Amino acid sequence: MRRARVGDRAAFEDLYRAHVGRVYALCLRMAADEVRAEELTQDVFIRTWQRLESFRGEAAFSSWLYRLTVNVVLGALRAERRRTTRVKAVGDLTALAPVSNDPVAGRAIDLERAMARLPDGARTVFVLHDVEGFKHQEIARVLGIAPGTAKAQLHRARKLLQEALES
Amino acid sequence: MSHPDFESRLNDYVDGVLSPQARASTEAHLEGCEECRVEVDQLRALLRGTASLPRSVQPPHDLWPAILEGLDEPERRRARAVWERRHVLAAAAVLLVVISSAVTTLLMREQSGVGEDRFQRLPPQFRPTAAAYEQAATELEEVLEAARDRLSPRTVLVVERNLRIIDDAIAEARSALADDPASREAGEALARRYQDRVDLLQQVGRLLARS
């Protein structure tokens, strides 16, 4: 980390290799689009390189990185107008769980696919709260909505997921 | 659900964020309501499934090469901007020297009187110089146009208005000289109008150097 902060690219590559899986998973679940998730992951690490000097070390680097990831993805999603690639991406989400006869793995694929089909706002809140462990207050702050609205979105997402998984 | 207003309460119950009193009353309700017990079980199953999702997923491609290129991009953009500005200013400086020296030559000939004979022949000799000036001025304006976005919109408006005024004056002076090729005053006027244009373009060049 120290070497990366002073411009050591080999050290930064080490950071990339250590954290790319988490960052990509978050981008993929929030964007529900494999290609877009790769682009967003690249953006996250480039932004991280530009802002490394501002990381003061009060929290764990991973926490700082994943909050930066959320901000990058949200900013990109706000700027996007078209979501037509989402249906295609759902088919690509098999990468998230290994192909096997394991019923648990099969349920995981179903859940990922169901998450990808959620409305954007509900999916974002669900991923942040139930997958990533953000609190309602923080979700509300990041999304610029009231905590009550964030909670309502979460409950709605859970309801929709239950209905999708039952069908 | 027969009492949907309880849905939010059940979610909060499963999340463990209810106050002790609210939790107690919810548990009391659950004891007597099978529908809500099923709802709670389903919510917990969903959260178990979510908790078992992989936290880390490797992207299909190695993104490091593209990221590495992106690390250099801001620096390349800054270097390109610096190079462009230096190139613009250098080109502008060269052209201004060419134009200035051409106009100065004209003025010196006129003032020294040495070229008075030549001055009488000035219009024909003036034409190659005027042509060279016009070409140099056009090239300079193209260079400055490329750097236009470094000037404020107000400055651009002022420069363009002044150029129009000077161009009109040049056109009048040229017309006057064409009507009276031997006119010293017309030749002087034309040279001065060219000098005005040079001064304005030099001013723009100085503004660019400061931006």
Boltz contact constraints between the chains, C-beta under 6 A:
constraints:
  - contact:
      token1: [A, 16]
      token2: [B, 64]
      max_distance: 6.0
  - contact:
      token1: [A, 21]
      token2: [B, 56]
      max_distance: 6.0
  - contact:
      token1: [A, 21]
      token2: [B, 57]
      max_distance: 6.0
  - contact:
      token1: [A, 21]
      token2: [B, 58]
      max_distance: 6.0
  - contact:
      token1: [A, 22]
      token2: [B, 56]
      max_distance: 6.0
  - contact:
      token1: [A, 24]
      token2: [B, 57]
      max_distance: 6.0
  - contact:
      token1: [A, 24]
      token2: [B, 59]
      max_distance: 6.0
  - contact:
      token1: [A, 25]
      token2: [B, 56]
      max_distance: 6.0
  - contact:
      token1: [A, 25]
      token2: [B, 57]
      max_distance: 6.0
  - contact:
      token1: [A, 38]
      token2: [B, 59]
      max_distance: 6.0
  - contact:
      token1: [A, 41]
      token2: [B, 63]
      max_distance: 6.0
  - contact:
      token1: [A, 42]
      token2: [B, 63]
      max_distance: 6.0
  - contact:
      token1: [A, 42]
      token2: [B, 66]
      max_distance: 6.0
  - contact:
      token1: [A, 42]
      token2: [B, 67]
      max_distance: 6.0
  - contact:
      token1: [A, 45]
      token2: [B, 67]
      max_distance: 6.0
  - contact:
      token1: [A, 46]
      token2: [B, 70]
      max_distance: 6.0
  - contact:
      token1: [A, 49]
      token2: [B, 71]
      max_distance: 6.0
  - contact:
      token1: [A, 96]
      token2: [B, 57]
      max_distance: 6.0
  - contact:
      token1: [A, 107]
      token2: [B, 49]
      max_distance: 6.0
  - contact:
      token1: [A, 111]
      token2: [B, 49]
      max_distance: 6.0
  - contact:
      token1: [A, 130]
      token2: [B, 50]
      max_distance: 6.0
  - contact:
      token1: [A, 131]
      token2: [B, 50]
      max_distance: 6.0
  - contact:
      token1: [A, 155]
      token2: [B, 8]
      max_distance: 6.0
  - contact:
      token1: [A, 155]
      token2: [B, 11]
      max_distance: 6.0
  - contact:
      token1: [A, 158]
      token2: [B, 46]
      max_distance: 6.0
  - contact:
      token1: [A, 162]
      token2: [B, 42]
      max_distance: 6.0
  - contact:
      token1: [A, 162]
      token2: [B, 46]
      max_distance: 6.0
